[in-house]
């Protein structure tokens, strides 16, 4: 089941208690975390409608976290729940997009407030869809237990560009390793095999949450990709696989004459493909029950840029990672 409400508090026990209380009173699927990075990933991958944020957190304040969450979904409803927030912090929270401030000694009102803003999110979503026609990407006629026919439609409600320079950590590849005093000139071969990468859970979401047959999933993924290309114009590759060759020179200064002087013993040159990260909001509509379900999916589009870095091994045995910028190919 998709998560719709999230509580973020650096006191994990308190966060869990608040989440359980909300879930018990509202029946909304609610989760808790004490890590802002986890909160961002949860919001990217779930149809979160309401977030409850503590203000005083060591890694990131509630206001700062809300700023990042609004980039993912500008319509998310943010509630500040804090026992220590100052008056100016509360005022700033409202100015930055929070819809409510609740002191921690007023927890009894929290579930009702969550329901209020949950309904507000759905109402505003409905109004947005009326003004911006969703892109229909799938339709199927199904039958129920009694033999009655009904239609199921899948539409793209929104496409948001979250990150223009996304890198998968597993994508880093070492293209050359040299030792002190070496100089080489080599051809770097870049093989382009995929223009789009879909999040690993997209098949599960489409099959289990949206009820799509497995053989139809590649068609839907292709329509999502087409919608992204139409909405955000970018380079598209002509063939399934393309190879680009770049001549590169690599060099490393020789070891110093004094053996105890700190120096670089060896250097690895690495590169990784750069993608654009999109969050697509899919809506499932069923005319049998007249209800809509919302599901987000993340898709990554290959760009014509690569990220480069070098990893130096020092004479002390330590390693140092140095960002060497971005290149076009």
N, C-alpha and C positions, 0 to 999 in steps of 0.2 A: 504493500500500500504506500502511495506517495505521501511525503511529509508536507504539511501545509502551514505549520506554525513552528517557530524555533525560538528557544530561549538561550541567551548567551550571557554567562556570568562567570567571572574568574573563580568564584567559589562553586566548584562542581557539584557538591552535595546540595547547595541551595538551588542551583540551576535544575538539577534533577527533580527536586521537590516542586518547584514552580511548574515544570513541564507536566509532571504527574497530576498536579492539581488542575491545570488547564484541561488536560485530556479527560480527566474524570468528570468535570463539570460541563464540558462543551462537546465531548465525543469527537473532537478534531484530532487528527494524528499529529502529535507534538513531540519534538525532540529537544534535547538539551546538549550544550557543549560549553567548554570553558576556553576554547581556542578560536580566535577570530579567523584563522586560515581555514579551519574546518567549517565554520559558519559560511564562508564564501563558497566553498565547494558544495555544501549542502544546498545553498540557494541556487547555484548554477544548475544543479541536477534534479531539483524538485520544484513543484509548483507552489513555492512558499508565498503566502499572502500576508501573514503577520509575523513580525519579528519583535521580540521583547529583549531589550538590551540594557545591561548594566552600564553606567557611565564610567565609573572609576575601575578601569582594568589596566594591568601593567603593560601589556604588549600594545594595546590600541584602545583608545577611549570609545565609548558607545557612539559618540558623534562621528568620530573618524571611521568606525566600522560601517555606520549607516551610509556615509558618503560612498563607500565602496559597494555596498549593497544596492544603492540607488542606481549605480552604473549598470548593474546586471538587470535590474527591473525597477524603472523609475516609479512604478505605481505601488510598490510594496508599502505596507502600512507599518510604520516603526513606532513602537511604544518604549519610552524610557522608564525603566524600573530601577530606582536607586534610593538608597537611604542616606547618601552623602552628597548628592549633587547640589551645587550652589545655585542661587537665583539666576546668576548670569549664565550658568551652564544650561539651565532649563530654557531660558530665553533663546540662547543660541540654538538649542535643539529644535525648538519650534521654527526658528528662522531657516534651519537647514532641512526641514521636511518632516520632522517627527509630528505625529498626530496626537500624542497624549503623553503626559508625565504622571506616573503613579509612584508614590512613596512606598517603601517596603513595609510600612506599618498599615498600609491599606490594601493588603493582598486580597481581601475578600471580594473586591470589585474587579479583580483582574480577569476572571473568566468572561464576565459580561462585556467588558471592554474588548476582549479578543473577538467575541462574537459580533459585536457592533462593527469593528473595523474589518473583519472577515467579510461581512455582508457589503460593506462599503467598497472593498476591493472588487468583488464580483459585479456590483452595480456599475462601477466605473469601467470595468472591462467590457461589460455589455454596451455601454455608451460608445466606447472606442470602436468596437466592432461595427456598430451602426454607421459610424462615420468613415471607417476604413474597411473596405470589403476584404475579408480574409481570402486567401488563395486556396481553393479546393484542390486537393491532391489525390483523393481517394473516395470512392463511393461503392457500397455493396448492399445488395438486398438480402435480408436474412429472414428466417422464420422462427417463431417462438414455439413453445410446447403445444399451443393450441392451433398451430398451422397458420397463424396470422403473419403477414409479411410486413416488414418495416425496413427503413433505410438507415444505414450507418454512413456518416460522412467524416472524413478527416480533413481538416483545414489548417493552414499556417496562419496563425493570428498575428505573429510579429517575428521579425528577424532583427536581432541586435548584434552589432559588431562589438565584442567585448575586448579583444586584444589584437592589435595589428602585427605584433612580433612575438607570437607564441612559439615556444620551443619545447619539444618533448625531450626530457633528460636522457632517455634511452637512445635518442637519435645522434648523440655526439659520436663522431668517428675520428680516429687518429689517422691522418693522411701522411704524416712523416714524423720520424723521430731522428734527431741528430745529436751528436755529442760535441763537446767543446772543441773548437777549431775546425769543424766540418763546414763545408759549403756544398749545397746540391741544387740542381735544377731538374725538376720533375714535372710530369704531366699529371694534373689532378682530374680524374674522370668523375663527373657527377651524373648519376643515373636517376632520371625522373620516372617513377613508375606509377605514382598515384597523385591525382590532383586533389582529391578529397579524402579525408579520414573521418569516420564517424565514431563517436564515443563507443566504448566497448559494450555498454549496456543498451544500445539502441534497439537491438533485436529483441531483447527481453521486454523493453517498454512497448514496442510496437506489437509484439505477439501477445504478451500477458496483460498489459494494461489497456491496450487499444483493441485487442482481439483480432489482429491482422494475421492472415495465413502466412506462413513462412515464405512460400513461393512468391508472395506479393511484395515482400519487404524490399527487395532490390529495386522494384519499380518506384516505390514510395521514396526511397533514399535518392534515386535519380531525380525525382521531381523536386525534392528539397534542394538538391544541388543546383538544379536549373533555376529555381527561385532566387537562390543566393547570387548566382551569376547575373541574373537580370536586375536584381536590386543593387548589388555592389559590383560595378564593372571592374574586371581585373583580367590579367593575362590568363588565357586558357591555352593548354598545350594541345597540339594537333594530333599527336599519336598517344597510344597507351603508354609507350616507353620511349623516352628521348634521352640521348646521351650528349653531354656537353663536356668538352675538354678545355682545361685552362692550364697554361704554362706558369709554373710558380718557382720562385727561387727561395731557398732556405739557407740560413747561415747562423753560426753561433761563434762568438769570440773565443779565442784560444784560452786555455787555463793560464792563470797568472804565474809569474816566476816564483812568487812566494807561495808555498803550498798552503799556508794557513789563512790566506786571504779568501774571504767569502766570494764564491763565484758560482755560475751555473754549469753544472756537470753535463746535463742533457736537457733537451727541450722537445716536447711533443706539440705538434701543430694539429689542431682539431677544428672540425666544422660541424654544423648542424643545420638542417633545413628550417626555414622560418615559415610559419603558417599564420593565417588570420583565423581567429577563433570566433565563432558565431554561436549565439544561443537562439534557437528557434522554439517558439511556443506553439505547440500543436493543440488543436481543439477537436475532440471527438463529439459529434452531435448524433443523437439517436431520436428519430421521430416516434419511436415506440413509447418512450418514457418522457420525451421532451426535456431531457437533461443534457448538460454539456460537461465534459471532463477536460481538464487542462493538463498537458504534459510537456515539460521542456526537454529538449535534446541539444547536445553540443556537437557542432560540426567544425572541422578544421580544413581550411583551403590553402593549398600550397601556393607560396608566392615565388617570385623570381629573385629572392634574396637568400643569402646564407649568413649565419652567425659564425664568427671565428673567435678562437681563443688559443692560448698556448699554456702548457703546463710545464713549469720549470722545476727540475730537481736540483736543489742546491748542494754545495759541498758539505753542508751539515747533515744532509739526508732529508731535510724538509722539502716539501713541495709547495709551489705557489702557482695559483691560477690567475692568468692575466687576460682580461677581455680585450680583444684586438679589433673589435668593431664588426660592421656589417658590409657585405659585398653583394653587388648585383651580378647575376650570371645570364 
